[in-house]
Amino acid sequence: MTIPNPAVLPLPVPHPDVVARALPDGSVLFHALSEVYFGLNETGTVIWQALLNGAQSEQSLVDAVRAQWPNATVCEVTCHVRELLADLSVEGLVVDSAIAQG
């Protein structure tokens, strides 16, 4: 069995019922249907904004974060991106892009 490489899988997209609000040191997400609140730090906010702006690859998310924090290693940023995407998915804050397109 071949395990897919997360770096080449299509990125999820923000769920249409999620509202984001900026805070001084990050942002908070609220899913209107499930009533889930989710806090994002500054890095998470950069990733969320990239998703909102139509980021097409994991690498584009990594690049967006490293543009803000160039001293961060690719490895640590990639791990953070993958962890956040997994957490957002578990909470229903993002959906598969194919589902979103209907």
N, C-alpha and C positions, 0 to 999 in steps of 0.2 A: 504494500500500500504506500502510495506517495503522499507525503504530508505537504500541503500547499505552503508556499513561502508567503508570509503575511505582507511582505514588501511589494508583492505583485497583485495582491487581491484588490478588488475595487473598494474604495473607501466608503464607509457609511455616510449618510447625510443627516443633518439635524432633523429630528421629528418635527413635522409642521405645527404640532401643538405645544412646542417648547418655546418659552419666552426667556430671553436672557436680559439681565440688567447688570450694568457695570457698577463696580464698587471701587473704592480707592486702591485696593491691593489685589484685584481679580474681578470676579463676577459671580453671579448666582444664576442657576438655571431653574426654571419651574415648568414642570409638565402639567398642563392644565387638566388633562383627563385623569391621570393617575395621582395627581397632587404630590408629586415627588419634587423635593428641592434638592439641588446639588451644587455645592460650592466649588469654584475653580480658582486656583491661584493664578498668578500672572502668566505662568507658562501655559497652564490649561486654557486660559483666556485667549492666548495667541493661537493655540490649536483650534479652539472653537471658532474663532473668527476666520481662520483659514478654511475650515469646513463650510462655514456660511458663504464664503467667497468662492466656493466651487473647487477647492483643492482636489486634484485628480490622482495623487499618489501619496504613499507614505513619505517618500522622499521630499515632496513639496511641504509636508507638515514639518519634517525635520529641518528643512531649509528655513522655514518661517521662524522656528524657534531659534535656530542658530544665528539668524539675522539680528535677533534681539540680544542673544547671549553667545557671542562668537567663541568664547573660551570653553564652552561646554563641548564635550566630546560627542562625536556622532553616535557612539555606542550608548552613552547615557541618555541622550536625547531620544534615540530610537526606542529605547526601553520605556522611557516616560510616555512617548506617543502611544506605543502599543498598550501599555497599562491603562492609560486614560481612555482609549477607544474601547477597550474591554469593559471598563467600568461604566462608560456611557451606554454601551450596548445592554449590559445587564439591567440598568435602570430604565431602559426604554427611551432614552433621550436621543438616540440616533437609530436610524433604520437602514436596511440594505438599500443601496441606490436603485436597484431594479424594482423594489417594492414601492419606493417613493415615486417612481415614474409611472407606476400604475400599469 
